[in-house]
Amino acid sequence: MSEITARIGDIEVSVPEGRYDVDARVRIGDLDSDFGRVRGKALIGAVAYPDCCQPTPGDAKRLYVRLGIGDIRIRKMTAARAAVK
């Protein structure tokens, strides 16, 4: 499990291709994710949850992100971007 937390600021995460169980929440700010939908996308908080609302497969990597005030962006890393890094 990967865990990222902060009180204030912005969090941007780029992850390589694969299956991810994303658990992301922001209290005041915005959340934008390439993994699933975002509920409550507004000034006062947001939560990411899977598209199909079904359990993720057992081989999915868990990504836990929490932020008090700011914005969270979670992106799938493309093959071209991965080669540059």
N, C-alpha and C positions, 0 to 999 in steps of 0.2 A: 504494500500500500504506500502510495506517495501522499504526503500531507503538506499542504501549503496554507499558512494562516498569517494574517496581519490585521492590525487595528485600522490604520488609515493608509491610503495610497491606492495604486492600481496594481493588479496582478494580470500578467499575460503569460499563458502557458502554451507551448507548441509541443505536441506529442507525436511520435512516429505512428505509422499505420498499425492498426491492430484493434482489438476489442477492449473497450474501457467501460467501467462502471463509474460514472461521474456523479459525485455528490458535491454540488457547489451551491453556496448561499452567500448573499450580500445583504446586510441590514439596510444601508442607505446607499443607493447607487444603481448600477446597471450590470446585467450579466448577459454575455453573448457567447454561445457555445455551438460548435459544429457537431456536438454529440447530444441529440435529443432536443426537446423543446424547452422553452423557458416560461415559467409561470410568474405572473406578477411583475412583468417588465415595466418598471416605472421608477420614479424617484425614490419611493420608500420600499426598497428591497426587491429581491428576485430569487427564484429557486429553479435549478435545472432538474429535469426528470426525463426518463427515456421516452422515445417516440411511441412505442407500442405498449407501454405500461406493463410489460412482462419481465420476469426475472432475467438478469443477464447471465450468459453462460458461465460455467465455473472457471473457464480459462481467461476471463476478462480481468484486466489489471484495474485495481481500484485507485481512483483519484479523488482525494478529499480536499476541497478548497473552501476556506471561510475568510470573509472580509467584513470589517465593521462598516467603514465609510470609503467608497471609491468604486471602481469598476473592475469586473473580472471578464477576461477574454480567454476562451479555450479553443485552440485551433488544431486541426489535423495537419501534420507536417507532410507536405508533398515530397515525392522522391527527389525532385530537383532541389528543393530547400534542404533536404537531408544531406545531399551530396556536397553542398556548399559548406555546411558546418563541419 
